[in-house]
Amino acid sequence: MENERIANLWQRLQTVSQYTFVANNAAGSQTDWSGQGSGSVAIETGDSEITFIETGIYETPEGKILNTRNRYRWVSEKSEIQIWQLQRGEWVYLLSLEYVSEFEWKTREPHLCVADEYVMDLKVESDALLVTWQIKGPRKNERIEYRYC
């Protein structure tokens, strides 16, 4: 059963070719991380991993356009999916997602970065994968919603 759950998500991850996102600050946030973005996703696959190579743009509320790049690695590990991010040339483990239902995966344990806590939820829709990041800390209270198609 666990293998089938991961296999279904694995199949969907390999079909992704583009993304959009919206970032919002919530009450108490002292950062200026709000705006929207979009871009393309190139996929690299390995034995038990899929790498998203994201290239796109981010538009601030003031209309400034910035180029973006990101790499995420999805690793199938027993009954969970691990999420890694390429940071300064090194792969850094962020968190693991556990199966909740046919349409939802949630963070097993939050990722701690200094004093900030990162949590990710993934929802499977008929035409997209919805990934929501919640970031909370002494200066942060942010929500970033990605739509991968």
Backbone bond lengths (Angstrom), bond angles and torsions (degrees), N, CA, C in turn:
res aa  C-N    CA-C-N  psi(-1)  N-CA   C-N-CA  omega(-1)  CA-C   N-CA-C  phi
1 M - - - 1.451 - - 1.534 111.33 -
2 E 1.350 117.35 -46.30 1.464 120.67 -179.82 1.525 110.58 -58.97
3 N 1.326 116.74 -43.70 1.461 120.36 -179.45 1.519 111.67 -62.02
4 E 1.332 117.09 -38.10 1.466 121.01 179.17 1.525 111.16 -66.00
5 R 1.342 116.39 -39.71 1.472 120.96 178.72 1.520 110.52 -61.32
6 I 1.318 115.50 -47.61 1.465 119.82 179.86 1.525 110.07 -67.46
7 A 1.316 117.56 -39.85 1.466 121.24 -179.67 1.524 111.37 -60.12
8 N 1.328 117.41 -39.83 1.467 120.71 179.47 1.529 110.94 -64.63
9 L 1.332 116.67 -44.77 1.463 119.78 178.45 1.525 109.81 -67.56
10 W 1.318 116.73 -40.79 1.462 122.57 -179.23 1.524 110.75 -56.58
11 Q 1.310 114.95 -43.69 1.469 120.88 179.90 1.530 110.29 -61.59
12 R 1.323 116.80 -43.17 1.473 121.27 179.95 1.532 111.34 -66.90
13 L 1.322 117.60 -42.01 1.462 120.82 -179.73 1.531 111.55 -57.67
14 Q 1.325 116.34 -36.89 1.465 120.59 -176.84 1.521 113.66 -72.92
15 T 1.339 117.51 -10.13 1.470 120.23 179.75 1.529 112.69 -94.81
16 V 1.317 117.73 -5.62 1.464 121.27 -176.78 1.526 110.84 -68.40
17 S 1.333 116.45 135.63 1.463 120.89 176.82 1.528 112.94 -135.82
18 Q 1.334 117.25 -10.50 1.466 119.71 179.37 1.525 110.70 -152.96
19 Y 1.322 115.14 165.59 1.455 120.07 178.70 1.525 110.69 -147.95
20 T 1.318 114.74 157.64 1.453 123.09 167.37 1.524 106.22 -132.52
21 F 1.325 117.13 156.32 1.457 118.73 174.34 1.523 110.54 -150.04
22 V 1.325 114.07 155.34 1.455 122.88 174.73 1.520 106.64 -129.85
23 A 1.334 116.37 128.85 1.464 121.99 179.35 1.524 108.88 -114.45
24 N 1.338 116.00 135.28 1.457 121.34 -179.27 1.519 110.87 -136.03
25 N 1.318 115.36 142.14 1.460 122.30 170.57 1.519 108.10 -88.41
26 A 1.320 116.30 146.77 1.463 121.24 174.81 1.527 108.12 -114.68
27 A 1.310 116.10 179.69 1.463 122.05 -177.58 1.530 111.27 -52.25
28 G 1.305 116.30 133.81 1.461 121.75 176.93 1.516 114.83 90.37
29 S 1.327 118.82 -10.95 1.459 120.21 -179.16 1.524 110.16 -71.18
30 Q 1.324 115.38 136.57 1.459 121.13 179.04 1.527 111.14 -109.93
31 T 1.310 116.78 14.82 1.463 120.61 178.98 1.521 108.82 -104.82
32 D 1.292 115.58 170.98 1.463 120.99 178.96 1.522 109.84 -114.43
33 W 1.317 116.04 40.88 1.457 120.75 -176.46 1.519 109.05 -94.30
34 S 1.324 115.52 81.60 1.451 120.73 173.31 1.515 107.17 -145.00
35 G 1.305 115.37 147.60 1.453 120.66 -177.05 1.512 109.22 149.30
36 Q 1.314 115.38 -162.08 1.465 119.36 -179.10 1.519 110.02 -145.03
37 G 1.321 114.39 161.91 1.448 118.91 -178.92 1.514 111.64 -155.41
38 S 1.321 114.71 172.11 1.462 120.92 177.50 1.518 108.15 -160.75
39 G 1.321 114.74 163.67 1.450 118.34 178.82 1.510 112.96 177.16
40 S 1.315 114.07 -170.34 1.462 121.15 -179.11 1.523 109.91 -109.45
41 V 1.329 114.64 157.67 1.461 121.91 178.75 1.522 108.43 -126.59
42 A 1.319 116.15 120.78 1.462 121.51 170.38 1.526 106.27 -96.43
43 I 1.314 116.52 142.46 1.462 122.41 -176.14 1.518 110.24 -111.52
44 E 1.341 115.46 132.98 1.463 122.26 168.81 1.519 106.68 -120.37
45 T 1.327 117.08 134.44 1.461 120.09 -179.25 1.522 110.53 -118.87
46 G 1.340 114.18 148.97 1.454 122.25 175.48 1.520 107.96 -132.41
47 D 1.320 117.66 -167.34 1.462 121.47 -177.54 1.517 112.93 -55.19
48 S 1.303 117.50 -52.36 1.467 120.48 -179.01 1.528 110.97 -133.55
49 E 1.331 114.85 31.42 1.457 118.60 -179.16 1.519 112.01 -144.59
50 I 1.330 114.00 151.05 1.455 122.57 174.58 1.519 106.60 -129.71
51 T 1.326 116.81 130.05 1.457 120.73 178.56 1.522 109.11 -109.74
52 F 1.345 115.37 128.09 1.457 122.72 172.88 1.521 107.22 -94.25
53 I 1.322 116.63 121.93 1.456 122.26 174.66 1.525 106.11 -107.77
54 E 1.325 115.04 102.29 1.462 121.30 -173.00 1.530 110.69 -98.79
55 T 1.327 115.21 132.70 1.456 122.65 176.04 1.516 107.29 -134.87
56 G 1.337 116.51 127.43 1.457 117.17 -177.97 1.509 113.15 -167.42
57 I 1.335 114.04 -155.87 1.452 121.58 178.79 1.525 109.59 -132.34
58 Y 1.325 114.69 154.76 1.458 123.20 176.08 1.520 106.69 -127.32
59 E 1.332 116.70 130.11 1.460 121.09 178.95 1.524 109.47 -113.00
60 T 1.338 115.92 122.53 1.454 121.03 178.68 1.534 109.65 -75.13
61 P 1.326 117.92 164.01 1.466 119.74 176.90 1.534 112.99 -58.76
62 E 1.336 116.79 -23.81 1.465 121.00 178.63 1.524 112.41 -83.76
63 G 1.334 116.91 -1.87 1.459 120.76 177.86 1.516 114.90 92.15
64 K 1.314 118.72 4.00 1.467 121.38 177.73 1.526 109.04 -73.38
65 I 1.325 117.00 133.92 1.466 123.01 -178.83 1.532 109.19 -104.95
66 L 1.335 115.74 126.88 1.460 121.52 178.24 1.525 109.32 -121.88
67 N 1.322 117.16 141.89 1.457 121.52 174.49 1.524 108.97 -77.76
68 T 1.327 116.87 142.08 1.464 121.24 179.72 1.523 110.63 -127.08
69 R 1.323 114.12 150.97 1.470 122.19 173.82 1.512 107.04 -144.60
70 N 1.312 115.66 141.75 1.454 120.13 177.76 1.523 108.79 -156.22
71 R 1.309 115.93 151.05 1.466 121.20 174.37 1.514 108.49 -132.61
72 Y 1.327 114.94 124.20 1.461 122.14 174.62 1.516 108.61 -119.13
73 R 1.315 115.43 139.42 1.472 120.80 175.92 1.521 107.81 -114.64
74 W 1.319 115.41 127.55 1.464 123.73 176.56 1.523 106.06 -102.41
75 V 1.326 117.62 121.62 1.463 121.85 -176.33 1.522 109.39 -119.82
76 S 1.325 115.84 126.11 1.468 121.88 177.27 1.527 108.16 -81.58
77 E 1.328 115.53 117.88 1.460 121.34 -177.55 1.520 109.31 -134.77
78 K 1.333 116.83 101.17 1.464 123.20 -179.39 1.516 110.94 54.81
79 S 1.332 118.96 -110.83 1.462 121.32 -175.49 1.527 112.56 -104.20
80 E 1.325 116.97 15.56 1.458 119.59 -178.36 1.518 110.98 -137.16
81 I 1.326 114.17 168.52 1.459 121.63 174.74 1.522 106.97 -115.88
82 Q 1.321 116.42 122.97 1.462 120.94 176.81 1.529 109.30 -91.17
83 I 1.322 115.75 143.25 1.455 121.87 177.12 1.523 107.98 -114.39
84 W 1.332 115.41 126.63 1.458 123.15 178.25 1.527 108.14 -122.08
85 Q 1.324 116.97 153.40 1.463 121.39 177.80 1.520 108.81 -131.24
86 L 1.327 115.22 138.78 1.466 120.21 176.41 1.528 108.39 -80.61
87 Q 1.325 116.44 117.44 1.462 122.54 -179.46 1.522 108.78 -128.40
88 R 1.317 116.01 118.14 1.475 122.04 179.98 1.535 112.07 51.30
89 G 1.337 116.14 42.12 1.456 121.24 176.36 1.516 116.35 82.63
90 E 1.335 118.14 1.00 1.470 122.70 -179.18 1.533 109.76 -121.34
91 W 1.330 116.75 139.64 1.457 120.43 174.96 1.522 109.18 -79.41
92 V 1.338 115.64 125.43 1.468 122.54 -178.26 1.526 108.52 -115.91
93 Y 1.331 115.86 126.10 1.470 120.81 177.10 1.524 108.70 -68.76
94 L 1.339 116.36 129.37 1.460 120.54 177.86 1.522 111.61 -100.97
95 L 1.341 116.17 -58.21 1.456 119.28 -175.53 1.521 110.44 -168.82
96 S 1.335 115.14 174.14 1.461 121.67 176.35 1.518 109.18 -120.02
97 L 1.325 114.69 141.90 1.459 121.32 176.01 1.517 108.78 -102.66
98 E 1.335 116.04 137.91 1.455 120.43 175.73 1.520 109.35 -115.88
99 Y 1.306 114.51 150.77 1.459 122.84 -179.01 1.525 110.39 -67.48
100 V 1.341 116.13 131.13 1.463 122.00 175.12 1.521 109.50 -111.08
101 S 1.346 115.05 -47.96 1.458 120.80 178.51 1.523 108.01 -155.98
102 E 1.305 116.16 178.77 1.462 121.15 -179.94 1.529 111.55 -55.23
103 F 1.324 116.30 -26.93 1.454 121.00 -174.80 1.524 114.72 -114.50
104 E 1.338 118.10 9.27 1.463 118.19 -175.43 1.529 112.99 -150.69
105 W 1.337 114.74 139.27 1.458 124.72 173.86 1.521 106.88 -128.79
106 K 1.339 117.68 141.42 1.465 121.53 -177.72 1.525 110.53 -131.00
107 T 1.326 114.89 158.08 1.456 122.14 178.25 1.525 111.09 -62.40
108 R 1.336 115.23 130.66 1.464 120.50 176.30 1.532 110.08 -73.68
109 E 1.306 117.88 -51.91 1.467 124.51 178.21 1.530 107.56 -136.85
110 P 1.327 118.89 135.59 1.471 120.48 179.29 1.526 111.58 -61.03
111 H 1.330 115.18 152.04 1.461 121.68 173.39 1.523 107.79 -89.27
112 L 1.327 116.83 129.42 1.453 121.18 177.65 1.522 109.44 -103.78
113 C 1.318 115.64 126.44 1.465 122.35 175.71 1.513 105.92 -125.21
114 V 1.320 115.60 103.87 1.458 123.69 -172.22 1.530 106.83 56.10
115 A 1.336 119.39 -111.42 1.471 121.06 -178.70 1.521 112.59 -103.11
116 D 1.347 117.81 4.71 1.460 121.68 -176.15 1.523 111.77 -100.44
117 E 1.312 115.63 141.66 1.460 122.93 -179.52 1.530 109.37 -110.94
118 Y 1.334 116.36 126.96 1.462 123.02 -179.33 1.525 109.49 -112.34
119 V 1.324 115.70 130.08 1.460 122.39 177.80 1.530 107.63 -129.24
120 M 1.327 116.46 141.00 1.463 121.71 -178.57 1.514 109.38 -127.58
121 D 1.320 116.11 136.73 1.460 122.71 171.48 1.522 107.98 -122.45
122 L 1.322 115.98 143.37 1.452 121.15 178.60 1.523 108.46 -125.31
123 K 1.323 116.26 128.29 1.468 121.60 176.15 1.513 108.58 -118.91
124 V 1.321 115.64 136.39 1.450 122.36 179.87 1.521 108.27 -98.97
125 E 1.330 115.97 118.78 1.463 121.51 175.35 1.515 108.20 -111.13
126 S 1.312 116.83 170.21 1.463 120.24 -176.73 1.520 112.32 -62.46
127 D 1.340 117.96 -32.07 1.458 120.61 -175.97 1.529 114.31 -118.53
128 A 1.340 118.06 3.79 1.466 119.25 -176.41 1.519 111.68 -163.25
129 L 1.323 114.85 163.56 1.462 122.53 168.75 1.520 106.26 -107.84
130 L 1.318 117.30 125.74 1.459 122.06 179.65 1.520 108.79 -103.66
131 V 1.316 117.01 120.37 1.456 123.02 179.86 1.521 107.83 -115.59
132 T 1.327 115.60 123.72 1.461 121.01 178.57 1.520 109.34 -116.44
133 W 1.325 115.54 124.53 1.456 122.73 174.46 1.525 108.20 -104.05
134 Q 1.328 116.37 132.10 1.462 122.91 171.45 1.521 106.39 -115.03
135 I 1.329 116.42 126.53 1.457 121.34 179.88 1.529 107.81 -121.87
136 K 1.335 115.48 121.80 1.465 119.66 -179.56 1.520 109.52 -132.39
137 G 1.316 114.42 139.65 1.455 121.26 178.36 1.508 109.71 -170.18
138 P 1.328 117.27 -173.53 1.466 120.68 -177.59 1.538 113.23 -57.36
139 R 1.334 116.59 -34.03 1.463 121.10 -179.58 1.518 113.11 -113.91
140 K 1.322 117.57 -3.74 1.468 120.36 -173.22 1.525 112.27 -121.10
141 N 1.316 114.54 142.58 1.457 123.42 169.54 1.517 105.10 -155.27
142 E 1.322 115.68 85.51 1.455 121.57 -169.77 1.525 111.79 -128.98
143 R 1.313 113.98 154.09 1.467 121.72 177.61 1.525 107.25 -135.35
144 I 1.324 115.45 126.85 1.460 121.23 178.31 1.523 107.50 -123.04
145 E 1.318 116.14 122.32 1.464 122.02 -178.33 1.530 109.87 -111.82
146 Y 1.333 114.73 115.97 1.464 122.01 178.27 1.522 109.69 -101.56
147 R 1.305 115.02 144.67 1.467 121.96 172.51 1.525 106.63 -123.93
148 Y 1.329 115.64 111.16 1.467 121.78 179.44 1.528 109.23 -100.72
149 C 1.338 116.98 125.85 1.472 121.91 179.05 1.524 110.07 -123.83
